[in-house]
Amino acid sequence: MNTNTLHCEPVKLKLVGLDGNAYSLMGAFQRAARKQGRTAVEIKAVLDDCMSGDYNHLLQTLVKHTR
């Protein structure tokens, strides 16, 4: 699933100050998204998109889906 087709509210997560490790960032996103009621499909779509490119793509994807 392309995350451009997702129309859910961004996850409230401050990326600044988190460990910059890719897995750590994705884990923080996943935990915050679950707590905020996102579905497993929505979370998986974002994480799959994160892993579809390089580290910069991962960061851009997380910034796009957080606030």
Stockholm file with secondary structure:
# STOCKHOLM 1.0

chainA/1-67         MNTNTLHCEPVKLKLVGLDGNAYSLMGAFQRAARKQGRTAVEIKAVLDDCMSGDYNHLLQTLVKHTR
#=GR chainA/1-67 SS CCGGGCCCCCBCCCCTTSCCCHHHHHHHHHHHHHHTTCCHHHHHHHHHHHTTSCHHHHHHHHHHTBC
#=GC SS_cons        CCGGGCCCCCBCCCCTTSCCCHHHHHHHHHHHHHHTTCCHHHHHHHHHHHTTSCHHHHHHHHHHTBC
//
